[in-house]
Amino acid sequence: MVEKSIKRIKKVLKGILGIQNRNPRPSVIRRDVTTINVDSNFQLLVYWKVLPIGKGPAIILKVLNKEFMKFDCFGKDKGHYHISPKYNFRIFFIENTRKSQIKRSINELKTNTQNYLKHHPDQRFNQLVLSTSAFYDSLDRAEQQLIAFVETIVEFQEPSIKVQPNHPQAL
């Protein structure tokens, strides 16, 4: 009861003082979403996003219609991925560029998905088997789309550094 009253007072004070939420969530997080159906149990979602924590292409592997692995290729010091069931934990890429993070993501999916399924605490996942050829074909399509995002979306363009012809770095 007291907690509800405090929340209500804070809300009223924010309204009176004109305080706004500092980090409002964007209404559209995922843009240009492409769904690639691997089979009836597996789906890939390929898209791009711009968030306060980073911007870049992303890919999600859904298993039994639940997000299982997600890769956010945000570039140097921001790119990371998540693996179910510890989906709130971020594993940061050691790769620095969006393209190298995409390559790592595809490799991680090809190499480790079946192992993560086998050891997942939800037993429904343990018995699922990916069709390697269908999965690899789907990942190839996803990789092409992710790279296309990097190459065509203005927000992701890396600033180019021009070295003067007589500068020591040019020699």
N, C-alpha and C positions, 0 to 999 in steps of 0.2 A: 504494500500500500504506500509506504513512504517512498520507495523507489519510483513508483508511477508518478507521485506528486513532484519529485525532484526532476524527472524527465520532462514533465509538463511545464514546470517553471523555467527550465532551461530553454525549452522550445519557445515559450512566450518571450523570454528575454532576447533570444536570438532575433525574433521577429521585430521587437521594439528597437533593438540596437542596429538592425540591418545586417547582422552577421549571416554570411552564407557559408554553405559547405565548401571547404577549401578544395577538396578533390572530388567534385561531382563525377560520377561514373558516366562515361559517354553513353548515349542512347544506342548507338550502333558500335559494337566492339569488333565483330568479324565482318570483313568486307570481301566482296567477290568470292563467296564461298562456293567451292566445287566439291561435290560429294562423289567419291569413287567407291563403288560397291565391289569389294573383293569377293565376297560370297554372302550367304545369309547371316553369318555370325560376325563378319568383319567389314568395317567401313573406314575409309580415310576421308577426313575433311581437310581441304587445302584452302587457305585464305590469307589475308594480311590484316594487320591492325596497327593503330597508332594509339599508344597509351602513355600516361605520365612516366611509367617505368621503362619504356622502350618502344621501338617501332620496327616492324619488319614482317616478313612472311612467317607463317606458322602452319603446322600440320598436327592433326590429332588422329590417333588410331582409336576407333571405337570398337569395343568387343561386347557383344550381346547388348548393343545400344547404350553402353556406358563408356565414358571417356576412360581410356586405359593408359595411353601415353600421349603426351603433348610436348611439342618442340616449338619454342619461341626463338626464332633466329633474328635477334635484335642487334647483332654486331658486338664489337669489342666491349667487354666488361658487363654486358647486359643480356646477352643471349644465354638461354638456359632451357632445361627441360624438366618434365615431371613424369613420374612413373607411379601408377596405382599400386598399392593402396595409399601410399604416402604422397598424395596428389598436391598437398600444400607445401611440400618441400621442394626447393629448387636446386637442381644440379647444374652448375654453371659450366658452359663450354670453355675449353682452353683455346679453341679456335677464335680468331679475332674478326674475321669478316663474315658477312651474312652468307655468302656463297660457300665458304668453308664450313660454316655451321649447318648449312643445308646438306652438304655431302656427309657430314658426321651424323646428322639425323637419319638420313636414309640408310647409312651403314649400321647405325644402332638398331634401327627397326629390322633390317635384314638379319643381323647377327644375333640379336638377343630377345626378340619378341617371343619366340616359342619357349625359351627358358623362363621368361617372366610369367608367362601363362601357367607353366608347369608348377611354379612355386608360389603362385598367388593364393592368399588365404581363402578366397571364394572358390570352392571346389568345382563350381560350374565351369570355371576357366581352365582348370587343370586338365580336363579331358579334351579340350578343343585342339584341333590340329589344323594349321594353316596349309593351304595348297601353295607350295613354294613358287611354282611358276605363275599362278594367278596373283600372288602377293607381290612378287618381284615386278611383274608387268604393271601392276597398280602403282607400285613405288616409283617406277620409271616415269610414268605419267605425272605423278605428283611432283617429282623432282623437276621435271620440265616446267610445270606451272609455277613452282616456287622460284626458280631462277628467272622466269619471265617477270614475276613481280619485282624482283630485285632490279632487273634491267630496265623496266618501263615505268615504275612508280617514282615520281619526282622526290617524294619524301625520303626515299632510300638511297638516293644518289650520294656517293661519297665525294667530298670536295677534292678536286684534283689540285695537286701541288706542282707548280711549274718551276723547274730549276733553270736558272740562267745558264746559257751555253758555257760561260767562262767560270762558273761556280765550281768549287772543288768536288761537289757531289756529282757533277755532270761528267767529270773526267774519269 
